[in-house]
Amino acid sequence: MGLGRREDPRSVLLTFDHTAVARMGGPEWLRVLRRGALQRAESSSLPSAEEPIWRYSRVADLDLARFTLAAADSAGHGAARGLPAPVSALLAQIGDRSGLVVIHNGRLVPTADAGVPGLRVSWAGEDAVAVGEVAGEPDVFATLNAAFCSGPLDIHVAAGATIADPIVVLHWVDEADLAVFPRTVIHVGDDADARVLEIVASSDVTALVVPVTEMDLAPAARLGYLNVQVLGPAAWQIGIQASRVDRQADLVSQSVAFGGDYARVRTESTLVGAGASSRLLAVYFGDGSQMHDFRTIQAHAAPKTTSDLVFKGAVAGTAHSVYTGLIRVDKGSAGSAAFQTNRNLILHEGAHADSVPNLEIEEHDVRCSHASAVGPVDEEQRFYLESRGVPPLVADRLITLGFLNDVLARTPVAAALPWMQATLAAHFDAAEVGAA
C-alpha cells in the first residue's frame, strides 16, 4: 500500500482504503479521529510552491506514491534495533531523565523507565487526547498526520509539578520507503515546569517523516522544548510545531536540524493570555544538496505578550536554506513586543539561503522588529584571526561554530549541548572535506 496521486498531479489521494485505518487499532475516539481526517485528506490537494507559505520549497518533488505505512500495530516488541552511534551518544549524554519513549518505525517500543510524580505519559490511551486543538490543520500534511498518526503520544504535566530532568522522546526510522506520522501532544498544567527533548532520526534509508508536536501551556506554566533532527541523507521531513501559551506562561522552544534531504518545519506559537511569552530558537547546518526549510508564525492574541525569535543557519556545498517568518499582532494585544531575527552564513559558492521576514500589525501600542541577513564569512573577522597566525580554514571553522553556538548555547536542555556542539563541528569538518 502506498501514498498515491490522482491524475491531477496536485491531488492527494491515499490508496489506503478505509479498512487500513481500522487495522491501525486503538480506542474508538482515535478511530473516529482517523476516519474523519482520512475523508478530509481524500478531498484535499498537495500544496504548491506558488502559495506564499510554500514558496521556495521542494514540495513539487515529493512522490507520495513510493511510500508505505508501517505495519498496523499499536506497539512494537523489544528494543529498537541498531540505533546509530550519534543517537546513542545523545541519549547517553542526557544522563538523568524523567522518562524515555522510543517509537520505532511508527510503533511504540516498551521501556523500563519508572514513573515520575506529576508526570503522565500515555500512548493511544482510552482517554481522548486533544489532537489538533493547538495545531489545527494548516495543510494537508497535518491532515494526513491526523489520519495515520503514531499513537498519539500524550505527555501531561500536572498543575504545580516540577519535572526536573528532561522527558526524552525518540522517533527512529530504519525501514526503507516508510511513511511515519508522529504525533506528540504536551500539556503543562498551571504553574508547572518541565523539559522535553524530542529526537527525530533515521538510518540511511529513503523515508517520509511527518511529525506534529502540539504544546499547550496553562497559566504560569513553563516549558523548555528541544527538537533535534538527525535524519539520514535520503529522508524527507515535513513537520509542524505548534504552541499555545496562556497567561504569564513561558515557552522556550529550540529546533536543531542537521539531517535530511529536504527537511521542513512550520513553527507557530500563539500567545493567548496576558503576559505570556515565547522564545523560539533554531540552529541548522546544511551540506551537499540538503535543503532546510523553516516557516514561522509568532501570533499575539492577548495584551502585554512577548515573543523573541532567533534562527541561525549555515549552508555549504550546494545546500539551500529557506526562512520565512510572520509576526502577527491582533487588535486588542496592546503592550505586546515581538522580535524576529534570521541570519545565515554562506560557506561555499554553490550554497544559497532565502530569508523573508514579515509583519502584520493590527494594534498601535506595540514594539515589533525584524531583521535578516545572508552572507559569507566576514572578511574582517577572518583577517583578524589570520593576522594572528590562524590558518584560513581554521579561522572559518571558529567563526562559523561561534556564530551558531550563540543560539545553540541557549538550549533549554543543557545536557544536550556538548553533543550538539560536537555534532555541528563534525558536520562542518565533513563539509570542508567534501569541498576540498
N, C-alpha and C positions, 0 to 999 in steps of 0.2 A: 504493500500500500504506500502510495506516495502523495506528495502535495502537487496537484496538477493545475493546469490552466485551461480555461475555455479558449475558443478560437480568438476571442478578444485578448490580446497579449497583456492587457492591464487588469484582467478579471481574475479574481481569486475564487477558485472552486476546489475544495478539497475532495479528492477521490475517495477519502474515507467516507463510508456511509454512516448513518446514524447508529448502526449497531456497534461501530468502533468506539463511540463514546460510551455506550453501555458496557462494553467489555473493559473499560478502564476502571470500573468498580467505584467504590467509595459510597458514602452515605447519600441518602436521597436528595438533600439540599445541594450537594455537589453535582449530582447527575442532572438536576434541573438547571443549574447554572451552566453546565457544559452544553446541554441541548440548546438552550436559548442562544448562547454565544455562537454555536455552530450555525444556527439558522441565520444569524446576522452576518457571519463571515461569508456564507454562500451568496449573499446578495451584495457583497462589498467588492471593491476594486483595489488592486495594488496602487500605492501612491506613485506619483510621477515626480521626476526631478524638476518639473515645471512649477510645482507647488512650493511656496516660499520656505516652508519648514523642511522640505526635502531638496532644496536647491544645492547643487554641487555634489549630491550623493551619488552612490553607485547602485541605487535600488533597481535600476533597469537591468543590471547584470545578474540579478538573483533568479536562479532557476529552481523554483519550488518543487518541480516535478521529480528532482533527483533524490529528495529526502523522504525518509520514512519515520514513523513514530516508534518509540521504544515499545517493548513488549508490554501488553496490557496487564500490569501487575502493580499493586499499591506499595509493595515493599520488596526489596532485594534480600539477599541472604549472604551473611558473612561480610568480610571487609572488602572495600573497593579494591580491585586488583591493580597492581602496577602503578601506584601514584608516582609521578615523576619526581626526580630529586628536588627541583625548585619548590614544588608544593609541599613535599615532606619537610624541607628545610624551613619553610614558612610556618608550618604547624608546630615544628619543634621550637622555633624562635618565640612563638607566643607564650610558651610556658603555661602558667596557671590560666585556666579558663573556666567560665561558668557553665559551659556546655559545648558539645561538638555535634553537629548534624552533618552527615555525609549523604549526598544524593548522587548516585552513580547511574549514569545514563537514564536519568529521569526517575529512578527508583530509590526509595529510602533504604539506607544500609543501617541496621541496628547498631548502636554503640553502647558502651558500658558506662558512659558519663552519668554520674549521680545528679539528682535534682538539687536545685538551689532555692532556698526560701524566697518567695516573692516572684519567682520566675516560672512560667508555664510555657512549655514548647510542645506543640501538637502537630501531627501530620494527618491531614484529611480526617479530622475528628468528627464525631457525631454532631457537635455544636457548630452551627453555621458561622463561617468567617465572613467578615465584611469585604469580600473580594470586589475590587473596583470602586469602592466607596471613596478612596483617596485619588487613585489614578484615573478613574473613568475609562473611556475607550477613545483616546485621541487619534488612533489609527487602526487599520485592520490587523496589525501585528498584536496589539493589545487584545483585540477580539479573539484572535487565534490562541493567544495565551489563555484566555478565559475558557476556551473550548477544550484545550488539550493540556491544561496546566498540571505540573507535577505537584502533588499534594492537594491543596496549598499548605505551605509551612506557616504556622501561626506562632508568633513569639509575643507573649503577653507579659508585661512587667506590671506588677500590682502597684496600686497607689501607695506612695510613701516608701517604696522599696528602693534600696541601693544595691545594684548588681556590680560588685567591684571589678571582677575580671570579665574579659570580653566573651560574648557568645559568638562562637565560630560556626559558620555555615559554609560548606564546601560543595559546589556543583562540579562534578567531574564527568567528562565525556571521553570515551575511548573506543566507541563503535563507529565505524565509517558510515557516512551518509545518513546520520541520525539527526532528527529534529527534536529538540527538547525545549520545554516551555516552563522554566522555573517560576514559581510564584511565591514570594515571601511577603507576609503581612506582619508588620511590627507595630504593636501598640504599647505606648509607655504611659502609665497612669499618672494621676495628679501627683505632682511633687516627687516623682520617681526619677531615678538616674540609671542609665545603662549604656553599654558599649556593644556594638555588633560589628563583626568582621565577616564580610561575605566574599568568598573567593569563587571566581568563575574560571575554570581551567579545562584544558583538554590535551590529549596527546596529539601527535601529528596526523590527524585524520580530518577529512572533509566533514564538516558538521554545521548545523544551523542552531544557534542558541538564542532564544527569545525570552530573556528574563524580565520580569516585572517585580519591582520591590516597592511596597507601599509602607510609609512611615506615618503614624498617627500619634501626635504628641498632645496629651491632655494639658490643662492649665498647669504652669510651673514645672512641667516635665523637662528633663534634659536627656538628650540622646546624642551619642557620638557614633557615627556610621562610617565605616571604611569599606569600599568595594575595590578589590584587586582583581584585574582581568589579565590572565596569563594563558589565553587560548593558543592553540597551535597555529602555524602559519597558513593553514588552509581553511580555518574556521571562520564563519560569519557570526557576528552578534548584532542583533537589533533589540536594544534594551530600553527600559523605562525605569526611572527612579522618581517617585512622586512622594511628596511630603505635605502634611497639613499640620501647621504649628499653631497651637491655641495660645490663649492669654498668658503672657510672661514666661512662656516656654522657650527653650533654646535648643536649636539643632546645629550640629557641626557634621557636615557630610562631605566625604572626600572620595574621589574616584581616581584610581591609579591604573593606567592602561599600558600594557607592554605588548600584548599579543594580538592575534587575529589577522586575517587577510583584510576584511572590512569590518570595523568594529564601531558601532554607533550606540550612543546613549543619549536619551532625551531626559533631562533633569528638570522637574517642575516642582517648585516649592511655593506653597500658598500660606501666607500668614493671615490667620483668620481671627486672632484675638489681640486686643490692645496690648502693646508691649512685647509681642512675640518677636523672635529674632532667628535668623538663619545665616550660617556661614557655609558657602558652597565652594569647595576646592577641587581641583583636578590637576593631575600631572600625567603627561603622555609622551611616549617616545616611539617614533615610527622609523622603520628601516625597510630596505628593499622596495617592494611595491605596496606596502601596507597603506591602509587609509584609516585614520581615526576621525570620527565624526561626532561632534558634540553640539547638542541643541539645548538651550536653557531658557526657562521662564521663571523670573522672580516676580511673584504676584502678591501685591499688598492689598488686602481686603479689610483692613482694620486700622485704626489710628495708632500713631506712635510705634510703628513697627520698623524693624531694621533688617536689611539683607546686605550681605557683602560677599561678592563672588570674585574669586581669583583662580583663573585657569592658565596654566603654563605648559608649553609643549616644545618639543624639538623634533625635526624631521631630517632624515638622512637618506642617502641613496636617491631613489625616485619616489619616496613616500610622500603622502599628501595628508594634510590635516584640515579639518573644517571646524570653525566655531561660529555659530550664530546665536545671539542671545537677546532676550527681551526683558526689560524692566517694565512692569505694568503696575501702575498705582491707580486704584479705583477711587471714584468720588466717595468722600467720607473717610478717607485714610489720611487726614491731616496730621502733620507732625512726623510723617514717615521719612526714612532715609534709606536710599538704595545705591549701592556701588557695584560696578561691574568692570573687571579688568581681564583682558586676554592678551597674552604675549607669547610670541612664537620665535624660535630660532631656526634658521635655515642653515643646515650644516654642509650640504653638498649642492652643487649647481642644479641637479635634476630634481631636487625636492621642492615642495610647494605648500603653502599654507594660505587659507582664506579665513578672514576674521571680520565678522559683521555684527557689531552691537546695535541695539535699537532701544528707544524709549517710547512709552505710551503712557502719558501722564494726564489724569483727569481731575487732579486736585492741585490747589495753589500752594498751600503751606507744606512744601516737601523739599528735601535735598536729594538730588539724584545726579549721578555722573557715570560716564562710561569711558573706557579707554581701550585701545587695541594697538598692537604693534606686530609687525612681521619684518624680520631682517636677519642678516648674517651675524656671526660673532663680531662683537665690537672691536674695531681695529685698534683703538686706543688701549683697551684692556689687554689685547694680545701683545701690543708693543710694550706695554708696561712690564708684562711678565718676561717677554723675550729679552728685554734690556737688562734683566736680572739673571740671565742665563738659563731660562726655562725654554726647552725646545718647543717649536710651534705646535706639534700635536699634543704635547702635554699641556700647553697653555690652553688650547681649545677644550681639552678634557676638563681642566679645572674650571674654566669659565662656564661650560655647559652644565656640569654637575652642580656647581654653585647656584646657577640660575634656577635650576629645577628644584634644588634642595630647599630653596626659600619657601616653597609651598609644601614639599614633601614633609618637612620637619614639623608642620602644623598638624600632623595626623592626630586624629582622636584616639588611635590605638597605638600608643607609644612603643609597645613591644614589637610591633611590626616594622619600625623604622629602619633598624640595621639591615634587615633583609631587603627592604625596598631600595635602600641606598646601594647595596651591593649588586642587586639585580639591574638597577639603572646603569651602574658603571659597566657591568658586563655587556649590556646592550650597546652602549656607546663604543666599547672596545671592538665588539663584533662588527659594528657598522663601519668603523675605520679600517678594519682588516678587509672587509668586503670592498671598500672603495679604493684600496691600495692597488 
